[in-house]
Amino acid sequence: MKKLIIAMGLLASGACPCIFAQETVSMKARVPFAFRMGDETLPSGTYLIQASGSLITLRTEAGKAVAVSFLSIPESRNKPESNGKLLFNRYGNECFLESVWGPDSLSGRSLPKTQREKELASRAAGTVQVATVGAK
């Protein structure tokens, strides 16, 4: 299944030339809590974030890739903010990376909800908390 998702992401990025025209966003953020990105659980720490087309990659400060999402959904906002940010959905003690927003940009990328996040969201009955972490 994981190979299928990776293959679909690569196919989608190669099938649409407009993806290559999109900007690449590189930021650094200190996340003060453990969180999930896809099926990966990541500890608190400082991460280098790169978003390009539908691909989002998180790396440790040492440069090691720790999580990659090939499938992300474009989002937009009405007014750009000077700093980038990461948005997280929190259900009880579990946090999930929800979206990545670049500095001075009208566009961002959202991650699809995993099965675990959907399960927690259905139990939470609309009581999701949103946490924001600034990025530069």
KEBAKE-926239 format. One record per residue (C-alpha): residue in one letter; x, y, z. Coordinates in Angstrom, 3 decimals, m for minus. Layout:
  resn        xx        yy        zz
     A         X         Y         Z
...
***
This chain:
  resn        xx        yy        zz
     M     0.000     0.000     0.000
     K     2.794     2.411     0.902
     K     4.506     1.754    m2.449
     L     1.219     2.427    m4.229
     I     0.851     5.802    m2.493
     I     4.432     6.741    m3.356
     A     3.932     5.692    m6.984
     M     0.695     7.710    m7.191
     G     2.441    10.776    m5.788
     L     5.289    10.498    m8.269
     L     2.871     9.948   m11.125
     A     0.792    12.967   m10.115
     S     3.843    15.209    m9.852
     G     5.089    14.109   m13.276
     A     1.699    14.190   m14.990
     C     0.983    17.855   m14.349
     P     3.622    20.298   m15.612
     C     1.942    23.116   m13.658
     I     3.273    21.626   m10.427
     F     6.809    22.520   m11.423
     A     5.773    26.160   m11.820
     Q     4.773    26.345    m8.166
     E     7.092    27.841    m5.625
     T     9.309    25.823    m3.325
     V     9.008    26.835     0.302
     S    11.828    26.147     2.769
     M    11.389    26.976     6.453
     K    12.638    26.084     9.890
     A    10.369    25.561    12.903
     R    10.711    24.503    16.534
     V     7.827    22.161    17.358
     P     7.509    21.907    21.168
     F     5.455    18.693    21.178
     A     5.453    15.249    19.590
     F     3.250    14.961    16.507
     R     2.274    12.706    13.642
     M     2.811    13.321     9.954
     G     1.083    10.582     8.025
     D     1.918     7.332     9.770
     E     5.171     8.672    11.248
     T     5.355     9.845    14.866
     L     7.926    12.599    15.301
     P     9.379    13.909    18.567
     S     9.451    17.550    19.560
     G    12.397    19.401    18.066
     T    13.574    21.731    15.339
     Y    12.667    20.747    11.803
     L    13.568    21.962     8.347
     I    10.421    21.968     6.224
     Q    10.388    21.937     2.457
     A     7.198    22.104     0.412
     S     7.361    21.882    m3.362
     G     4.346    21.027    m5.470
     S     2.468    18.258    m3.679
     L     5.584    17.077    m1.818
     I     6.239    18.033     1.821
     T     9.453    16.885     3.509
     L    10.457    17.328     7.148
     R    14.102    16.933     8.138
     T    15.939    17.180    11.412
     E    18.430    20.025    11.824
     A    21.147    17.523    10.927
     G    19.456    17.116     7.536
     K    18.039    13.596     7.943
     A    14.637    13.192     6.274
     V    12.247    11.942     8.929
     A     8.872    12.283     7.223
     V     7.699    12.760     3.671
     S     4.209    13.294     2.290
     F     3.797    12.850    m1.445
     L     0.142    13.728    m1.400
     S    m0.887    17.149    m0.160
     I    m3.801    19.365    m1.052
     P    m3.402    22.988    m2.165
     E    m4.973    25.588     0.128
     S    m5.257    29.357    m0.179
     R    m5.837    32.353     2.049
     N    m6.928    35.927     1.348
     K    m3.940    37.746     2.818
     P    m0.304    36.626     3.081
     E     1.386    36.605     6.483
     S     5.009    37.666     6.894
     N     5.996    34.432     8.682
     G     5.346    30.866     7.691
     K     3.494    28.517     9.998
     L     2.606    24.922    10.668
     L    m0.920    24.074    11.790
     F    m1.624    21.003    13.909
     N    m4.874    19.298    14.883
     R    m4.891    18.086    18.493
     Y    m7.191    15.349    19.765
     G    m6.493    14.756    23.447
     N    m2.754    14.019    23.654
     E    m2.224    13.306    19.953
     C    m1.239    16.000    17.427
     F    m1.301    15.705    13.648
     L     0.377    18.039    11.173
     E    m2.563    19.563     9.289
     S    m0.973    22.109     6.958
     V     2.158    24.024     5.986
     W     2.029    27.729     5.069
     G     4.984    29.598     3.606
     P     5.925    33.186     4.497
     D     4.535    35.984     2.304
     S     2.420    33.490     0.398
     L    m1.268    33.125    m0.386
     S    m0.928    29.360    m0.753
     G    m0.262    26.456     1.572
     R    m0.448    22.668     1.553
     S    m2.754    20.486     3.665
     L    m2.116    16.857     4.468
     P    m4.888    14.293     4.075
     K    m6.182    12.870     7.351
     T    m4.850     9.437     8.252
     Q    m7.122     6.642     9.402
     R    m5.969     7.268    12.992
     E    m6.810    10.980    12.805
     K   m10.230    10.240    11.288
     E   m10.904     7.792    14.099
     L    m9.945    10.315    16.788
     A   m11.901    13.096    15.046
     S   m15.060    10.992    14.980
     R   m14.731    10.287    18.717
     A   m13.948    13.926    19.519
     A   m17.300    15.069    18.060
     G   m15.977    18.416    16.837
     T   m13.714    19.272    19.774
     V   m10.487    19.446    17.819
     Q    m7.951    21.998    19.033
     V    m5.711    23.756    16.520
     A    m2.113    24.513    17.453
     T     0.008    26.916    15.422
     V     3.820    26.898    15.287
     G     5.621    29.780    13.609
     A     8.256    29.048    10.975
     K    10.915    31.149     9.265
***
